[in-house]
């Protein structure tokens, strides 16, 4: 089994709120879990902060809709205008990258959400982007709507939190994760916890397939030639 195949078939478990490493973001995670029809919530944070994980987890847990900037604008427009379609929760990710048509559709969806908020047709609206609402590169009337209800910033996990999360994942799989392997991953690999978790799963499978213990050379062997491998593979930490 090749390294690329291993990482391709191990994308990580489906996102759940329980599986999210909150760190300093517990209040935001609790708010996402408690989001009810008639209420809206906007999350913002940089790449790898976990906002997409939270949106996907909440949408799938409630049978809601998850859309992002790559989703055709007509799909978002249909949710905004088809009042015969019952909605429970709509999650719209990466709003900072929405094109003009998608921005117009999200504006219309906010209007539908507000009109239905106190009726039996109320639904929850969960949105996320990479910066605070009023600094978003969006039309003015949409920027203000993003801040209509709750707003939370998602902070990046500390190295200590990420390290503990990876140790916990390894323990769940019965995997002994040496300190030098963990240290190397934290310095050189993607900061996204979903990809880091997938890497631990892949490393476990690769170790079993090769009948070799987990070591730094084995990790580099796994990552060599894989487009999912994150940063280059230097023998020593890269210079800042």
CORRADA-V222968 format. One line per field, one symbol per residue. psi: psi as a letter, one per 20 degrees, with the letter a starting at -180 (. if undefined). burial: # if it has 9 or more other C-alpha atoms within 8 Angstrom, else .. A space follows every 50 residues. Layout:
BEGIN
psi->???
burial->???
END
This chain:
BEGIN
psi->prgggghhimiqqqpqhhjpohcjkhhgghhghiprpiqqpppqrrpjij hhggggghghhjkappqaiipphhghhghhhniiopqgpppoqlhhjprg ghghghghgggggghihkrijqrqoorqajrqgijqmrqghhghhhjhcq pqpoqqqrhgggghghgggghhjkpooqhhggggghgirqiphghgghgg ghgghhgghilqqorghgghgghpjpijicrrmqhqpqq.
burial->..##.##..#.#..###..#....#..##..#..#.##########.### #.########...######...#..##.###.....##########.#.. .##.######.##..##....############..#.....######.#. ####..#...###.###.###.....#...##.#.#.##..##.###### #######......#.#.###.###.#..#...........
END
